[in-house]
Amino acid sequence: MNPVMPEVRALRAHVHYQLLLLVRTPRAAFAGLLLPLGLLLLRGDGHPGADLVAGLTVLGALSTGYLTHAAGLVTARESGVLRRWRASPLPPWAFFAGRMVATTLVAVGGGVATLAVAAVAYHVGPAPAGAVGVLVALVVGTLCVAALGTAATAAVPTAESAQPVLSLTFYPFVLLSGALGGAADGSGRLGRVLGLLPVEPMIDAVTRALQQGAGVLPPAGDLAVLAGWAAVGLIVSLVSFRWQPS
């Protein structure tokens, strides 16, 4: 028997288990779907632009990929669940891969639902080629912030402090990057800084995918920024992640 197959089956089972946990978590549903849909209906005013639709789509995906994912890890760590997972036969890489794949699937599902509502209600949606670009941007961006969220758990001491600490490192950048429309001027100093952080490139990639004549893939520069931050998150996670409760 192929020695890889048992690990593949274990990873598939773990993805399924983590998906069940996420869909049964009210926080995940609110952050990833209800919040962006509510803001879309409130701010749409009948004629939302591509930048607003893209920003809210990214807001939901990143809320799931960063806030929900990282807060769940902290809660599992402080309750002793991570310690028990580490003692199980499941390899550590499969544990994190399963969590991140499940998180990405939920985040992309919420983003697709937001885009579907925008397309039906406001006729703002991607062309077939742009749809591929949206999916690529959502997948790469969610994996990026999930890696950063995993790294950020080392700085969160308790489950009760997870949401406040993570929110302080999330919402200012998301809002300044244009999640509610009207991103900072890219030619200014703030715009250049935001362009080097992961949120603005993801919003830019989805915005471009919603416009006429969009290419199949997001801009290479946006993907490079997201991939770079994903690598940073993974490296920091390998060095600083804690399995034991504080």
C-alpha positions in Angstrom: 0.0 0.0 0.0 1.2 3.5 -0.8 2.6 4.9 2.5 1.3 8.4 1.6 -2.4 7.3 1.4 -3.0 7.0 5.2 -1.8 10.6 5.6 -3.9 11.8 2.7 -7.0 10.1 4.2 -6.2 11.6 7.6 -5.9 15.0 6.1 -9.2 14.7 4.2 -10.9 13.5 7.4 -9.4 16.5 9.3 -10.6 19.0 6.7 -14.1 17.6 7.0 -13.9 17.8 10.8 -12.7 21.4 10.8 -15.4 22.3 8.2 -18.0 21.0 10.6 -16.6 23.1 13.4 -16.6 26.2 11.3 -20.1 26.0 10.0 -21.3 25.4 13.5 -19.6 28.5 14.8 -21.9 31.5 14.8 -18.9 33.9 14.8 -17.7 32.4 11.5 -21.1 32.9 9.8 -21.4 36.5 11.1 -17.9 37.6 10.1 -17.7 35.8 6.8 -21.2 36.2 5.4 -23.7 38.2 7.4 -21.5 41.2 8.1 -20.5 41.8 4.4 -24.0 41.2 3.2 -25.5 43.5 5.7 -23.0 46.3 4.8 -23.6 45.7 1.1 -27.4 46.2 1.6 -26.8 49.2 3.8 -24.2 50.9 1.6 -25.3 49.7 -1.8 -27.9 52.4 -2.3 -29.0 50.7 -5.5 -25.7 51.4 -7.3 -22.6 50.0 -5.5 -19.4 50.2 -7.4 -16.9 47.4 -8.1 -14.6 48.8 -5.4 -17.3 48.5 -2.7 -18.4 45.0 -3.7 -14.8 43.9 -3.9 -14.0 45.4 -0.5 -16.9 43.8 1.2 -16.1 40.4 -0.4 -12.6 40.6 0.9 -13.8 41.8 4.3 -15.8 38.7 4.8 -13.1 36.3 3.5 -10.4 37.9 5.6 -12.6 38.0 8.7 -12.9 34.2 8.4 -9.3 33.7 7.4 -7.7 35.8 10.1 -10.1 36.6 13.0 -12.1 33.3 13.2 -9.1 31.1 12.4 -6.7 32.7 14.9 -9.3 33.1 17.6 -10.2 29.5 17.3 -6.5 28.4 17.6 -6.1 30.5 20.8 -9.3 29.1 22.3 -8.2 25.5 21.4 -4.7 26.2 22.9 -6.0 27.6 26.2 -8.6 24.9 26.6 -5.9 22.2 26.1 -7.4 21.0 22.8 -4.2 21.7 20.9 -2.1 19.7 23.4 -4.4 16.7 22.9 -4.1 17.1 19.1 -0.3 17.2 19.3 -0.4 13.9 21.2 -2.7 12.3 18.6 -1.3 10.3 15.6 -2.2 13.2 13.2 1.0 14.9 12.0 1.3 18.6 13.0 1.5 19.6 9.3 -1.8 17.8 8.6 -3.4 19.5 11.6 -2.5 23.0 10.3 -3.2 22.1 6.6 -6.6 20.8 7.5 -7.5 23.9 9.5 -6.3 26.3 6.8 -7.9 24.4 3.9 -11.2 24.3 5.8 -10.9 28.0 6.7 -10.2 28.8 3.0 -13.2 26.8 1.8 -15.5 28.6 4.2 -14.0 32.0 3.4 -14.3 31.5 -0.4 -17.9 30.3 0.0 -18.8 33.4 1.9 -17.1 35.6 -0.7 -18.9 33.8 -3.6 -22.2 34.3 -1.7 -21.5 38.0 -1.4 -20.7 38.3 -5.0 -23.8 36.4 -6.0 -26.0 38.7 -4.0 -24.2 41.7 -5.6 -24.7 40.3 -9.1 -28.4 39.5 -8.6 -29.4 42.6 -6.7 -27.1 45.2 -8.2 -25.8 43.6 -11.4 -22.2 43.9 -10.3 -20.3 40.7 -10.9 -17.3 39.3 -12.7 -17.1 38.1 -16.3 -16.2 34.4 -16.7 -12.5 35.2 -17.0 -12.7 37.5 -14.0 -14.5 34.8 -11.9 -11.2 32.8 -12.1 -9.3 35.8 -10.9 -11.7 36.3 -8.0 -11.3 32.7 -6.9 -7.5 32.9 -7.1 -7.4 36.1 -5.2 -9.7 34.8 -2.4 -7.8 31.5 -2.1 -4.3 33.0 -2.0 -5.4 35.9 0.2 -7.2 33.7 2.7 -4.2 31.4 3.0 -2.0 34.4 3.5 -3.9 35.9 6.4 -4.5 32.4 7.9 -0.7 32.0 8.0 -0.4 35.5 9.6 -3.2 34.7 12.0 -1.5 31.5 13.1 1.7 33.6 13.7 -0.3 36.2 15.7 -1.6 33.6 18.2 1.8 33.7 19.9 1.1 37.3 21.0 -2.4 36.5 22.4 -2.2 35.3 26.0 -5.7 34.3 26.7 -8.9 33.3 24.9 -10.7 36.3 26.3 -8.2 38.7 24.8 -8.1 37.1 21.4 -10.9 39.1 19.7 -9.7 42.5 21.0 -6.0 41.9 20.2 -6.7 40.4 16.8 -9.3 43.1 15.9 -6.7 45.8 16.6 -4.3 44.2 14.1 -7.1 43.7 11.5 -9.8 46.3 11.2 -7.6 49.5 10.9 -5.7 48.0 8.0 -8.9 46.6 6.4 -10.8 49.9 6.6 -7.8 52.0 5.4 -7.3 49.6 2.5 -10.8 50.3 1.2 -13.0 47.5 2.4 -15.9 50.0 2.5 -14.9 51.6 -0.8 -12.6 54.5 -1.4 -9.1 53.2 -0.7 -6.3 55.5 0.1 -4.5 57.2 -2.8 -1.9 54.8 -4.0 0.4 57.7 -5.0 0.6 58.9 -1.4 2.8 57.6 1.4 0.0 55.8 3.2 -1.2 54.3 -0.1 2.3 53.0 -0.9 2.5 51.4 2.6 -0.9 49.8 2.3 0.1 48.4 -1.1 2.9 46.5 0.6 0.5 44.9 3.2 -1.7 42.0 2.3 -5.2 43.6 2.4 -5.0 46.3 -0.3 -3.5 44.0 -3.0 -6.3 41.5 -2.4 -9.0 44.1 -2.7 -7.2 45.5 -5.8 -7.1 42.0 -7.3 -10.9 41.4 -6.8 -11.8 44.9 -7.9 -9.9 44.3 -11.2 -11.6 41.0 -11.7 -15.0 42.7 -11.4 -14.2 45.2 -14.2 -14.6 44.7 -17.9 -11.7 43.2 -19.7 -10.3 41.6 -16.6 -7.7 38.9 -17.2 -7.9 35.4 -16.0 -5.3 35.8 -13.2 -4.9 38.7 -10.7 -2.0 41.1 -11.3 1.4 39.5 -10.6 2.4 42.2 -8.2 -0.7 41.6 -6.0 0.0 37.9 -5.9 3.6 38.4 -5.1 2.7 40.6 -2.0 0.3 38.0 -0.8 2.7 35.1 -1.3 5.4 37.0 0.5 3.3 37.7 3.5 2.2 34.1 3.5 5.8 33.0 3.7 6.4 35.5 6.5 3.4 34.1 8.5 4.6 30.5 8.0 8.1 31.2 9.1 7.0 33.1 12.2 4.6 30.4 13.0 7.3 27.7 12.8 9.4 29.7 15.3 6.8 31.0 17.7 3.7 28.9 17.7 2.7 27.4 21.1 0.8 24.2 21.7 0.7 24.5 25.5 -1.8 26.8 27.3 -0.4 30.0 28.8 
